[in-house]
């Protein structure tokens, strides 16, 4: 039951942004790490240099 709830939460969080993020220079979105105690969730953000190259994923804490 807990896994099903967690999966539903993750789909609800990631589904609206997955299409926009997949089109970015970072490619497909990786699974987020487990949030720390003081974070409700982690939001994926694609970071690139000023030329739009050397992109990587960074996860931002949402409290």
N, C-alpha and C positions, 0 to 999 in steps of 0.2 A: 504494500500500500504506500509506504513512504517513498519508494522509488518512483511510483506512478505520479505521486504528487509533485516530486522534484522535477520529473520530466515535463509535466504540464506547466510548471512555473517557468522552466527554462525555455520551452517553446513559446510561451506568452511573452517572455522578455526578448528573445532573440529573433523570432519570426518577423516582426515588423521591420527590423533593420537589416535583416540578412541580405535582401536583394540589393540594397544600396551599398552595403559594405563589400559584397562579393564583386561588384563592378569596380571597386577601387584598386589601387596598386598593390594592396596587401594580399589579394587573392581570397581564397575561401577563409572564412572565419574559424579560428581554432576554438576548442572547448575552453571555457574560462576556468581558471583555478578556483579552488574553494575560497570564498571571501573570509577575511579575518573577522574576529569577534565584533569589532565596531563597525562593520560594513553590512548593509542589508544585502547588497548584490554588487557585482562588478560589471561595468559597462565596457564593451570593447570599443576601442578607438583606433583607427588606422592612422599612423604617423608617417609622413614622408618628408624628405628634405625639400628645399626651396624649388628644386627642379622637378618635383613629383617622382623622384626615384629613391632607392634605398628605403623602401617602405617596410614597416613592421607593426605588429599589433601591440597595443598597450591597454591594460585594463584599469579603469578608473573606478574608485570606490564611490558607491552611491549610498549615503547614510539615511 
